[in-house]
């Protein structure tokens, strides 16, 4: 896989200086462009708005504003958020994802896994510590099921008129929790082609990230066989 011509810009927010500095050094050595750091919630919001990095690597338990609150505060930006937290608790994961985080990794991940997750997040993938992706998909399905039992159902049909047949096909794979690489292998397409399709779908549906896309697809019943 060829390296991108322009390095991803990354902002790292964590209130533990030793961890934060070590992570910054590792990401810089890997070729990422670190545009800043932050140690609390309010400064993270300010610096993210000032630099609009490609990826914000965000600790969940920041002083003054929690990570999910930071996600909400910057939800209008193009920056994708990768939560890097010591907690793998269900309520923490779901709170972060519902607030707009693109992925969630626990800090026990290896440096290589963290670097790969930052790259994947920047490319638009949803990255989760093994086991957490299924939790998130399950929650989205429960939300969709609850919505269908209410007097005014959210979406009653799986048809998405804004999308081409190929885009709808890829959206169905997204709803089933498959990564871009897995989709590419199944459809015999290049990884970049799938990523381009996903970005086009996000643009057409006015969504911000792959997590929102997954939620939308499940609400349309696209996680079920045709």
Secondary structure, DSSP 8 states (H G I E B T S, - for coil): ----SS--EEEEE-S-HHHHHHHHHHHHHTT-EEEEEESBHHHHHHHHHHH--SEEEE-SS-BSS-HHHHHHHTTTSS-EEEEEES---HHHHHHHHHTT-SEEEETTS-HHHHHHHHHHHHTT---B-TTHHHHHHHHHHHHHHHHHTSSS-S------TTS-HHHHHHHHHHHTT--HHHHHHHHT--HHHHHHHHHHHHHHHT--SHHHHHHHHHHTTTTS--
